Amino acid sequence: MLKEREPWKVLDQYRGKKFNGEWPTLPELFTITVERFPDNRCFSIYEPDNLFFTYKQAYDRINTVSSYLREQGVERGVKVALTGKNSPEWTIAYLSVLFAGGTVVPIDYQLHTEEMQSLLDFSGAGILFVDVEKYDSFDTPGRNLLKVSLSPERPHYILDLTAESETDIHGEMPLETDLAAILYTSGTTGNQKGVMLTHKNLVSDCFLSQGHMEILSTDVFYALLPLHHSYTMLAVFIEAISVGAEIVFAKKLVVSQILKDLKQGKVTMFLAIPLLFNKMLKALINGVKEKGPVIYGIIRGLMYVSGFIKKTTGVNPGKKMFGFLLSKLSLETNRICICGGGPLPSSTFSMFNQLGIDFVQGYGLTETSPIVALNPIEHYKETSVGAVVPRTEMKILDPDETGSGEILIKGPMVMKGYYKNEEATKEVFTEDGWFKTGDVGYLDDENYLYLTGRKKSLIVTEGGKNVFPEEIEDHFQLDDEIEQVLVRGYVLDEKMKTEGIEVLFYPNEEAVKELSPEQMRKRFETIVDRVNRELLPYKRITKMSILDQPMEMTTTKKIKRHKISADI
């Protein structure tokens, strides 16, 4: 059974004193946390900068930077852009804009300069916080753009800024219904849109998600994925500052550096994507296999026993039993691992729990701030993306015979709409106000959500059956030979609009380096045959392609389906 938690009750003692209304704004929330935990470590980065802030130190710097921004004309409703790698400077910039009353426009730093410039122009931002890599890219003659550096190597470094007269940090503050951020969705199907999220959207989602998971002031979060993405922004950054926890920042998505950061920072809350968790698990299991079949069999058997005990009794023997393995992943101090940003094989979910890690997954979209479902650690379901979070309504539109249909959502975390795009906004809302996710799934009798796939990537087979590529792709995620996999439909009958099922592979170069092209093809055919045996007949793959170039991915390592050429 689910534990009943109401972490938002802590706000009651501050209502009418620090904020008015149902939810505080993000500046009001941060101010409350500074009062509660002034000396707690707030923002930390070990390499290469060795830069650390307590909550009080961060607050003082935010006060100065927000005063500087006000002197530059930032006030309620003014847009300020922000781009750069994860760092304490990034989060200080984000909060400073909000404390000045403005709206943050976070931009993916991996975009080309022309794309970034286009988003800047579209948002109307006249000030840009930018790191050293892109600082010199925005020196366009005649363009009235004020740049503030997130790196000490360039002028107007954020930590060196001063204000002529530091105005009261609590000047004209935003309202909870004001826009906090405009997030551009990177998406796998193209057509970036600016998602408008209010302070209420973000703060309500932060606390309602905690209804399914307890977060502590002693926790240490690891900010690995880009902060401009809604997943890390909410589930790491905003969640941490709501309880006075520490955030350790990563600058590289490199496994060796990640393991070092996890150990140095004594991380307790590790949030990542399926790709990374799968890689970590593969490396661990392959290391065990190298010990020989007997040792491997014993450890796998003990893992099954550990997982059974944990699942049925709530007792977690795995952390002591497998401490020697967890230390290889730098997870010995870890309390909870959360996976989001894409579909995860249930086998990965199960094996982490068997090892003694409280490992769960969640579900959401940028348009929902993003979390709307989260697996509670005390009552998790491996094949589910989680229980619907409190005060959130979810229903399935036009369910089929299996109960699956498009997922619709209502709740305080649902976006205000798409920036300067009323037509697109209308398309994703029903007449009675439900947000249409474009995802397909079903709910069980305990209100746990199960995903089937994306509506836009649906394949209609010759027999009229609906197949979602994501369901099939899951079966390949732990194969060492595969670096990337994408399943799609190909035309069987143009007139009848029927499709066959094709799989595209980009090989793991290290795993296949000793194979000839013919041997490699046979190896991949063997993998496809194995997966086909696991699938229902109408879901089976009938065509295979091996690519010699990797497929383009989003920042959160999801393949951009719209970029895959039809003639590959």
Secondary structure, DSSP 8 states (H G I E B T S, - for coil): ------GGGGGGGGBTTTB-SSS--HHHHHHHHHHH-TTSEEEEE-SSS-EEEEHHHHHHHHHHHHHHHHHTT--TT-EEEEE-SSSHHHHHHHHHHHHTT-EEEE--TTS-HHHHHHHHHHHT--EEEE-HHHHGGG--TT---EEEESSTTSSSBGGG---SS---TTSS---TTSEEEEEE---SS----EEEEEHHHHHHHHHHHTTSS---TT-EEEE-S-TTSHHHIIIIIIHHHHHT-EEEE-----HHHHHHHHHHHT-SEEEE-HHHHHHHHHHHHHHHHTT-HHHHHHHHHHHHHHHHHHHHH----HHHHTHHHHGGGT-TT--EEEE-SS---HHHHHHHHHTT-EEEEEEE-GGGSSEEEE--TTS--TTS-EEE-TT-EEEEES--TTS-EEEEEESTTS--EETT-HHHHHHTB-TTS-EEEEEEEEE-TT-EEEEEEEGGG-EEBTTS-EE-HHHHHGGGTT-TTEEEEEEEEEEEETTTTEEEEEEEEEE-HHHHTTS-HHHHHHHHHHHHHHHHHHS-GGG---EEEE-SS---B-TTS-B-GGGS-TT-
